[in-house]
Amino acid sequence: MRVSALLILMILAVVSVRSQQAGAQQPAESHVVPLKKFSPDHRFETVSGDPAKSGEPFVIRIHAEAGYIIMPHTHPIDENIVVLKGTWALGMGERYNPHALEPMEVGTFGLSPKKMAHFALSKTYTILQIHGIGPFTTQWVVPVYRLTDKGVLLQTSAAEPGHPAPTSPPGCFVLKLGDRVSGSSGEGVVVEAQCTPGQLTQYRVEKPDGDHFWAQRDELNAKPPN
């Protein structure tokens, strides 16, 4: 009996040691998500949950380049905004009004109630953290025309790629892709543009170092071609 008891104790000890070793080999699950560097082609990342699922809590991070204006839009849910990096500004209304913008510095919280039209300005390169209860979608109040290397695209929602438009409203795109321009944020080449008819057109400019900024036509000076 003593031998059997001793054997059982030895087996339990071996099992315990192996269990501890197996546990040590498995990395602990991280509960911390650091800030990441975004590539110019990606505007957001999902930090937690699924923003597309109804009733699902989510956290996403959005980056916006300097000068970018987010034209009036709505969400079906409350949008909770925290500035993680840079300088942001938020305003309410169905038409972009720079005088209605409220500045938001790092650490500032902003609330956009569900179905309320609002707009924003990224004063510098900015990273925002958004949380809420899905589904999270973005619907433009006025459909947006985008000038891209694939032609002119009409977009009703920020999530959709847009569909080809045969023409754009008169006066939308005075500058064209490839035009050389300069402004307060530097100089470079127009690589994209976005027009909200009857309100404004903004141009995305790529600088020689690969950075980007946005500006309206009257903020830019056209430079002669090389």
Secondary structure, 3 states (H helix, E strand, C coil): CHHHHHHHHHHHHHHHHHHHHHHHHCCCCCCCCCCCCCCCCCCEEEEEECCCCCCCEEEEEEEECECCEEEEEECCCCEEEEEEECCEEEEECCCCCHHHCEEECCCCEEEECCCCCEEEEECCCEEEEEEEECCCCCEEEEEEEEEECCEEEEEEECCCCCEECCCCCCCCCCCCCCCEEEECCEEEEEEEEEEECCCEEEEEEECCCCCEEEEEHHHCEECCCC
